[in-house]
């Protein structure tokens, strides 16, 4: 997770199982990075360890914030300065078109 210079998003698996979409990982996003729009089939929780993160609805999170999103929620997020998150999924995500939000 040291973050290679050309990587915009780095992941470090803690317990995430891609087959079930459940578990946890650390995610580091470079300045100006955004996630792809997606819908959650299960709950998602994340803890902002460092930096800033803003959801597409304009709500901003900072270091120390804990966020819980319900199953069926859709969003994408971006960071201005960079961020480090601990993320836990309780179900898979499905990519969606940004206009579907």
Secondary structure, DSSP 4 states (H G I P E B T S, - for coil): ----TT-SEEEEESS-BTTTTEEEEEEEE-TT-BPPPEEESS-EEEEEEEEEEEETTS-EEETT-EEEE-TT-EE-EE-SS-EEEEEEEES-EEE--GGG-
